[in-house]
Amino acid sequence: MAADPDDEHRRELMRQAACVAGAWALAGALPAVAAGEVQRYPRSLLVDRHGEPWLARRLKVGEAFLFDYPYTASPVFLLDFEREVKPVELVTQDKQRYAAPAGVGANRSIVAFSAICAHKLMYPTPAISFIGLRKGGRGESAQVIHCCGDNSRYDPLRGARVIGGPAPQPLAAVLLEWDSATDRLHAVGTRGGEMFDAFFEKYAMKLELETGSSLRKLSGPTVIVQPAARYSRQWRSCSV
Ligand code: FES
């Protein structure tokens, strides 16, 4: 009987977590607890605006896409790169270690991160976005996630770790499952430092006006993927 691709993916995530946990246990400097810790949320199928499954091959290398997960008001960057994205060990602001997951898809190059800046929680809105995928600088990856607010920069090829600016921790990783038979993608949870409590507290009224829905409404069985350019009407350019 053919193996279930979802089961295979879950096994791969556990294997990555076990490797990282082993490395941390040897290093012994920080509490070895969070390697396998995943904040599970209801599984959401990524779809296009017509409700058709968003196939992984529709992503464009180096172009940012967005969807809202795990809540209808919490945006997520969906990114594909030219090369495989390896899992990486990272630490949250409160010193919890975790394994930012490897890329998924045929080339293991697709990753997703919360688009809520870990500094002062700027995020893409329908009107404007101050945080986005931009050209990397000298010594950086070819593309970085840059927040214009205070110039925090994150490396999406290394788990969205902080490479510049005041952000105190990486962007939270959003866990994806990829079905090799159908090329479909699901979001299934997060790993790393979630900012949702602070985000919903800070922007309660604004979010309600923007989304028209009650706060902390879970995304549901499907989430719509959009090119970043369509998600926000204006993308603020900023320089370091
Ligand atoms: S809000 Fe993003 S760097 Fe300050």
Residues whose N, C-alpha, C, O or C-beta is under 5 A from the ligand:
A	BS01	FES	C117 H119 K120 L121 M122 C147 G149 D150 N151 S152
